Amino acid sequence: MRIWALLLVVHSMMMTCAMGATGCSGSYTMSSTGPDTLLCTNAAPCTGCNVQCDPAFGCVVKCSDPNVCQGLNMNCGSTGNCKVVCNAQDACGNLDITCPSNGRCDIMCNGQTACQTLAVNQPLGGGDLSVTCQGQSSCDSAKINCPANAACSLDCVDQSSCQDATFTQEGIGNAQVKCEASGSCDSLKFSCDKKSAADADCTLSCLAAQACTAVELTCQNSKALGTCGLDCQGVGSCTDLKSKKPKGSLTWGSCQPAAACSTQIQND
């Protein structure tokens, strides 16, 4: 019996290391010697938890049920990669994440209002950042700050996925926003303000009918380098879009149909 009990304990420890830690209350610090994945479920929620990733090895947080990662605060550390997966309605509302200063950061919001009012912070430098919003209002009112020296992308897949979101790039890294469904980027604010002499590109792609209604596109470049690209593909895809005249150059991509790039756009 003692041997059998010991085997059960060892098996449980092995499963924890293989599958990751479960649940979080208050705060949780990951280390290179323990699980690098935190699993949050109805049975083991992580609501309001403060997660500190290992500085060198990074970490993964998976939120599989509604509301289980509401208000979670995540600090990714320095050189390790960081990933958050929100796979349910309201799973990660008010998520606040500070991405690595020298590692990749991936945020996946899969579900209605899965990452509503998401806040993404970037330390000086930063690695590549990718945010995917799949689900109605999945990233509604999100605030995304891009890394200064790396690529940054926001993919808005469904209706109102990125409605009222703010996407800001003030460094030398390329930045891209894709709006793939009707209303996916309504009233989104896209600011691309290049403050260095380095060449860099910012692109807004509106790929469906009325995908970018009332978007505000600010493309400034104090050094007059780099380009800002605007792609309008779909009937009324850029309706009431407001574009501030850049000091650099604003390039137009293909317009299908041609009416997508007509007088619907207001240039300041």
C-alpha positions in Angstrom: 0.0 0.0 0.0 2.8 2.4 0.9 4.6 1.7 -2.4 1.3 2.2 -4.3 0.7 5.5 -2.5 4.2 6.6 -3.3 3.7 5.8 -7.0 0.5 7.8 -7.0 2.4 10.9 -5.6 5.2 10.5 -8.1 2.6 10.2 -11.0 0.8 13.3 -9.8 4.1 15.3 -9.7 5.0 14.1 -13.2 1.5 15.1 -14.5 1.9 18.5 -12.9 5.2 19.1 -14.6 4.0 17.9 -17.9 0.7 19.7 -18.0 1.5 22.8 -15.9 0.4 24.3 -12.7 -3.3 24.8 -12.2 -5.1 27.8 -10.8 -3.8 30.9 -9.0 -4.9 32.9 -6.0 -3.1 36.2 -5.2 0.2 35.8 -7.0 2.1 33.1 -8.8 5.8 33.0 -9.8 7.0 30.6 -12.4 10.6 29.3 -12.3 12.9 27.4 -14.7 12.7 24.3 -12.5 8.9 24.1 -12.4 6.0 24.1 -14.9 6.2 26.9 -17.4 2.5 26.7 -18.1 -0.4 27.9 -15.9 -3.8 26.3 -16.6 -6.9 28.3 -15.5 -10.3 26.6 -15.5 -13.6 26.7 -13.6 -12.2 24.3 -11.1 -8.9 26.2 -10.7 -9.5 29.9 -11.7 -6.9 32.6 -11.9 -9.1 35.6 -11.4 -7.2 38.7 -10.4 -3.9 36.8 -10.1 -0.5 38.5 -10.5 1.7 36.2 -12.6 5.4 36.6 -12.7 7.1 34.6 -15.5 10.7 33.3 -15.2 12.9 36.2 -16.6 14.9 33.9 -18.9 12.4 31.1 -19.8 9.1 33.0 -20.2 5.8 31.2 -19.7 2.3 30.3 -21.0 -1.1 31.0 -19.5 -4.1 29.1 -20.8 -7.6 30.3 -19.8 -10.2 27.7 -20.9 -13.5 28.7 -19.3 -15.5 31.9 -18.9 -14.2 34.6 -16.5 -11.4 32.4 -15.2 -8.7 35.0 -16.0 -10.6 38.2 -15.4 -8.3 41.0 -14.2 -5.2 38.8 -14.5 -1.9 40.8 -14.4 1.0 39.2 -16.2 4.7 40.2 -16.2 6.6 38.3 -18.8 10.1 39.1 -17.7 13.0 39.8 -20.0 14.4 37.2 -22.5 11.8 34.4 -22.5 8.9 34.1 -24.8 5.4 34.8 -23.5 2.0 33.5 -24.6 -1.6 33.9 -23.4 -4.5 31.8 -24.8 -8.0 32.9 -23.9 -10.4 30.3 -25.2 -13.9 31.2 -23.8 -16.4 34.0 -23.5 -15.2 36.7 -21.1 -12.2 34.5 -20.2 -9.6 37.3 -20.0 -11.5 40.5 -19.5 -9.3 43.4 -18.2 -6.2 41.3 -18.8 -3.1 43.4 -18.3 0.1 42.1 -19.8 3.7 43.4 -19.9 5.5 41.7 -22.7 9.2 40.6 -22.6 11.9 43.2 -23.2 13.7 40.8 -25.4 11.4 37.9 -26.3 8.3 37.2 -28.4 4.8 37.9 -27.1 1.7 36.2 -28.4 -1.9 36.9 -27.3 -4.8 34.8 -28.6 -8.4 35.8 -27.8 -10.8 33.2 -29.0 -14.4 33.8 -27.9 -17.0 36.6 -27.5 -15.5 39.4 -25.4 -12.7 37.1 -24.5 -10.1 39.9 -24.0 -12.4 42.9 -23.7 -10.4 46.0 -22.4 -7.1 44.1 -22.8 -4.0 46.2 -22.0 -0.7 45.3 -23.6 2.4 47.1 -22.4 5.8 47.0 -23.9 9.1 47.8 -22.2 11.9 49.6 -24.0 13.1 47.4 -26.8 10.8 44.4 -26.9 10.4 41.4 -29.2 7.8 40.7 -31.8 4.1 41.1 -30.7 1.2 39.3 -32.2 -2.5 39.8 -31.0 -5.2 37.7 -32.6 -8.9 38.6 -31.9 -11.3 35.9 -33.0 -14.9 36.2 -31.7 -17.4 39.0 -31.5 -16.0 42.0 -29.5 -13.1 39.7 -28.4 -10.8 42.7 -28.1 -13.3 45.5 -27.7 -11.7 48.6 -26.3 -8.2 47.0 -26.1 -5.2 49.2 -25.7 -2.1 47.8 -27.5 1.3 49.4 -27.3 3.8 48.0 -29.8 7.4 47.2 -29.1 9.9 49.9 -30.1 12.3 47.8 -32.0 10.3 44.8 -33.3 7.4 43.8 -35.5 3.8 44.2 -34.2 0.5 42.9 -35.6 -3.2 42.9 -34.7 -5.5 40.5 -36.5 -9.3 41.3 -36.1 -11.1 38.3 -37.5 -14.8 38.7 -36.5 -17.5 41.3 -36.3 -16.6 44.1 -33.8 -13.5 42.1 -32.8 -11.4 45.3 -32.4 -14.1 47.9 -32.0 -13.0 51.0 -30.1 -9.5 49.5 -29.8 -6.3 51.6 -29.7 -3.2 50.4 -31.5 0.0 52.5 -31.1 3.5 52.2 -32.6 6.1 54.8 -31.7 9.3 52.9 -32.4 11.1 51.7 -35.5 9.3 48.3 -35.8 6.9 47.5 -38.6 3.2 47.5 -37.6 0.2 45.9 -39.2 -3.5 45.8 -38.5 -5.8 43.5 -40.4 -9.6 43.9 -40.3 -11.2 40.8 -41.8 -14.9 41.1 -41.1 -17.7 43.6 -41.4 -17.4 46.0 -38.5 -14.3 44.3 -37.2 -12.4 47.5 -36.6 -15.2 50.1 -36.1 -13.9 53.3 -34.5 -10.4 51.8 -34.0 -7.6 54.3 -33.4 -4.3 53.4 -35.2 -1.4 55.7 -34.4 1.9 55.3 -36.1 4.4 58.0 -35.0 7.9 57.3 -36.1 10.3 59.3 -33.9 13.6 58.1 -35.2 15.4 58.2 -38.6 15.0 54.5 -39.1 12.9 53.3 -42.0 9.7 51.5 -41.0 6.3 50.7 -42.3 2.7 50.8 -40.9 -0.2 49.1 -42.7 -3.9 49.1 -42.1 -5.8 46.5 -44.2 -9.6 46.7 -44.4 -10.6 43.4 -46.0 -14.4 43.3 -45.8 -17.4 45.5 -46.4 -17.5 48.3 -43.8 -14.6 46.7 -41.9 -13.0 50.0 -40.9 -15.9 52.4 -40.4 -14.9 55.6 -38.5 -11.3 54.5 -38.0 -8.8 57.2 -37.1 -5.5 56.6 -38.8 -2.6 58.9 -37.6 0.6 58.5 -39.5 3.3 60.9 -38.5 7.0 60.7 -39.2 9.2 63.5 -37.9 12.0 62.2 -40.1 9.9 61.8 -43.3 11.0 58.2 -43.7 9.1 55.0 -43.8 5.6 54.5 -45.3 2.0 54.2 -44.2 -0.1 51.8 -46.2 -3.9 51.8 -46.4 -5.7 48.9 -48.1 -9.5 49.2 -48.6 -11.0 46.1 -50.1 -14.8 45.8 -49.8 -17.9 48.0 -50.3 -17.6 50.8 -47.9 -14.7 49.2 -46.2 -13.2 52.6 -45.3 -16.4 54.6 -44.7 -15.8 57.7 -42.6 -12.2 56.8 -42.1 -10.2 59.8 -40.9 -6.5 59.9 -42.0 -4.1 62.6 -40.8 -1.7 63.7 -43.4 1.7 62.1 -42.8 5.1 63.8 -43.0 6.3 60.6 -44.6 4.4 59.0 -47.4 1.0 57.4 -47.5 0.6 54.6 -50.1 -2.6 53.2 -51.4 -3.0 49.5 -52.0 -5.5 47.9 -54.3 -9.1 49.0 -54.0 -11.7 46.3 -54.7 -14.2 47.7 -55.6 -12.9 51.1 -56.6 -15.5 52.8 -54.4 -13.7 51.5 -51.3 -11.1 54.2 -51.8 -13.3 57.1 -52.9 -14.5 60.1 -51.1 -15.3 58.0 -48.0 -11.9 58.9 -46.6 -11.4 62.3 -44.9 -7.8 63.6 -44.9 -6.8 66.2 -42.2 
